[in-house]
Amino acid sequence: MIRGRLALPLTCVLVALLTACKPSADDADRAEGARGFPRAVRPVSALAGTEFSNEDQRDNLGEAKVVMDLAAIRPGQSLADIGAGEGYYTIRLAARVGSDGRVLAQDIDPGAIQRLGQRVERELLDNVSIRTGLPEDPKLPPNSFDRIFMVHMYHEIGEPYAFLWHLRPALRPGGQVIVVDVDRAPDQHGIPPRQLFCEFGAVGFRLVQFVLRPELNGYYAAFEANGERPKPEDIKPCDTAIGKTGTQ
């Protein structure tokens, strides 16, 4: 009888613990690192090829130089290139920061990671390291970077609030996140600036610079961490309508 009386509460405790460990129905289809964060209330672009366009064409426009000048990149800095792809920015950032600087190139595409690794070895870039990230978490070491670059890739991030929340601790004091993108619908490989501003603001960033430049085929935006990082449950998602007016 005593054993029977004890079995019922223990069973109930086990059931309660197992139930608590399971994701809620709303989050069951999401990666573990995104659970508990709000979903993006907007469409998301399909992943594009890892080579955005011809590198010579981009250099002829002066794209990378414009971006690096706007970001005040100088020798000795520590940088991250998120969604590095074939390494267009990685290679040029490495040259700008020099032997005393560091560049971490990150991507989620195993093929891109392999090809970029071969390029880094071929070009003897001792100041570049490579890391594989997750769609919802760039997996960056904390307090490590003066600048974090996301060039023509932010619109492909399906979990922007989780992604930015995980990314934020990687900035050093005074560090910035640099976004280069195009002012068009998110499912058309762009992100309206006001939508971008709102999503960054929801995770505790403030806009410090916004520039429209023809060399970029779009815009340049720089953000700094502002105040305390919010708890995931306190993040308020941005309405898709916020982005429809573009820069207005």
N, C-alpha and C positions, 0 to 999 in steps of 0.2 A: 504493500500500500504506500509506504513512504517513497519508494522509487517511482511509483506512478504519479504521486503528487509533485515530485521534483521535475519529472520529465516534461510536464506541460509548460512550466515557465521557461525552462531551458530552450525548448523548441520555439517558443514565441520569441525569445531573445535572438536565436539564430536566424529566424525568418526576418526579424526587424533589421538585423545587421546586414543580411544579404540584400534586402530591399534598399537599404540606405546606400549600399555600394554601387547599385545599378544606376546608370544615367537616366535622367528623366526622359519621358517620351519625346519631349521637344528637342532634346539634345542627342538622342540615340544615333542619329545619322551624321554626327559631327566628330571631327578628330578630338582626341582627349584634351589637347591643349587649347581647344576653342570652347569647350563646354563651360557654361557659366557666363560667357560673354554674349552681348546682344548680337543678333545676326545683322548683316548689312541689308538695309532696306533699299536695295538698288540692284540692277543687273551687274554681272561680272563678265569681263571679256574672256573668251577662250584663250588658252595659252598659245602664243604666237611662236614662230620660229626663234631660235636662239640668236640668229644674226639679223639685227633690225634693218640694216641696209648696208650698202657697200661702204667699207671704211674709207676708201679714197674720197668718195663723194662727201662723206661727213667731214673729213679733214679739209677738203676744199672749201666747205662752208665755214670752217673754223669752229665747229660745234664744241668739241672737247675743250678747246682753249677758252672759249667764252664761258663755259660752265665752270671750269677750274678757276678762272679769274674772278667770276662772281662769288665763288665759294671761298676765295682768298686762300687757295691751297699753296703751301710753301714747304720747303725742305724740312724734314724731320717730323712731319705730322703722321698720325696714325689714322687710316681711312678704312672704310668698309664699302665694298661694291656689291649691292644686293641684286640678285638676278643678273649676274655678271655675263652669262651667255658665252659668247666666243671671246670675250675679254677686251672689247674695244676700249672701254674706260679703264679697266684694270691695268692695261699696259701703259696707258698715258698717265694715269695717276701715279703709278710706280716710278715713272721717269721724273715726274714733278716733285715727289717727296724725297727722292734720292736714297742713297744707301743708309742714311740715318733715319729714314721713315719706314712705315710699314703699310701694306695694303692687304686686307683680307677679302678675297673674292668668294662670294657665296652664290649658290644656285641650288635648285631642287631637281634639276634634270641630270641624271647620271651621265648621259652622253655628253652634255655640255661640260660637265665637271672633268670628264676624261680628256676631252679635246683641249680644254683650257689648261689642264695640267701639262699636257704635251707642249703646248705653246710656251708656258712659263719655263719649262725645262729647256726648250729650244732657244729661247731668247735670254737664258741665264739670268732670270729675274730673282735674285736672292732675297729681295725684300717683299716678295709676294707669297702668301699662304692661301690655301683653298679649303673651303668647308662646305659640306652639304647641309642645307637647311630643311625646314618643313614648311608647307604652305601656310600654316598658322603661327609659325615661330621661326625667326631667322637663326636662332641658336648662336647668338653673338655673346662673347665673354663680357662681363660687366665692367663698367668704368674704363673702357678701352679705346674709344674713338673720338677724334676731333670732328670728323665729318662722316656721315653715313649717306651713301648715294643710292637712290632708286630712280633709274633713268628708263623711261618708257616701259615701266613694268607695274606701277602701282595699281593700274586698272585691272590687272590679272589677279589681285589678291582677293580671295573669296571671303576671308575672315579678317577684315581690316582692323577691327577693334582688338581682337586677340593678338594680331601680328604687331601692331604698334605698341601695345601694352608690354609684350615680351621684348620688343626692341628697345624701349626707352632706357632701361638701366645700362645699356651698352655705351651710352654717351658719357664722355667726360664733362666736367663742369664747363659751361660755355660752348659745348659741342652743338652741332646742328645736323638735322636731317634734311637732305637736299632731294627734292623731287623735280624731275623734268618730265612733262607729259603734254598732252594735247587737249584743248578745250572742245571735247565732243562727248557723246553719250558713252557711259562705261562699257556697254556691250559692243561698241564700235572702236575699241582700243584707244580710249581716252578717258578723262575724268574732268568734269566741269570744275573750275577752281573753287567755287563756293561749296561744292560737295567735299572737295579735298580739305578745305579749311575747317569745315564742320567736323569731319571725321577725326582729324588731328586734334582739334580742340576738345573733342569728347574724351580723349585719352590724356589730356593735360599738356598739350603743346600750344605754343603761340606762334603765329606767323611773324617773321622778322624781315622778310624780303620777298617781293613778288615782281618778276620782270617778264615782259613779253619780248621775245627776240626772234627775228626771222631765221637766224642761224640754227635755232633749236627746233624749227618746225613746231613750235608750241611755246610753252612757258617754263620759267624757272621759279621755284618756290623754296624758301628755306624756313625751317621751324626749329625752335628751341623748347626744351622742357620748361614747363611753367608750373610752379607749385608742386604739391604732392601728387604722386601717381594715384589715380582713383582706384577704388576697389572695383573688380569686374562687375559686381552687381549694381554699382552706382553709375555705370556708364550709360548715357542716354543715346540711343541710335539716332542718326540723322535721317530725316525724311528724304526720299528721292527727289521731291519737288525742289529742295533747296538748291540742287545743282542745275536746274533747268534754265536759269537766267544767265549762266556762264559767269562772266566777270562783272555783271551789273549788280 
